[in-house]
Amino acid sequence: MTIKLGFVVAEFNRDITYMMEIEAEEHAKFLGAEVVERFYVPGAYDMPLAIKKLLKQKNVDAVVTIGCVIEGATEHDEIVVQHAARKIIDLSLEFEKPVTLGISGPGMSRLEANDRVDYGKRAVESAIKLVQRLA
């Protein structure tokens, strides 16, 4: 059985999320999974509705989130990631399908974000492992 993944990708900091998305997709192929749906959202805070839409689809076994939240002058980055992560967990439990956190941040600089492009790859691996173990 080929595991079918949905990707929800943030466009904010797209230079970084693009690299994260490419690595994540390559890793999915390497592990024998297929990205069947892809949804682009403005930022990490906007992910929950797109995640819910993908979780409702029968052809999606798990959803992988890909985003990057860089520290600014305020605590906005912490609020964004905290609320997005909380809702991601809630949706995973509600639909009984894995939704993995491939969002780097908060509290990091752009340089640190570049060092963390593998978060998407890690999220893919977690999604595949969870689908296999929960089956």
Secondary structure, 3 states (H helix, E strand, C coil): CCCEEEEEEECCCHHHHHHHHHHHHHHHHHCCCEEEEEEEECCHHHHHHHHHHHHCCCCCCEEEEEEECCCCCCCHHHHHHHHHHHHHHHHHHHHCCCEECCEECCCCCHHHHHCCCCHHHHHHHHHHHHHHHHC
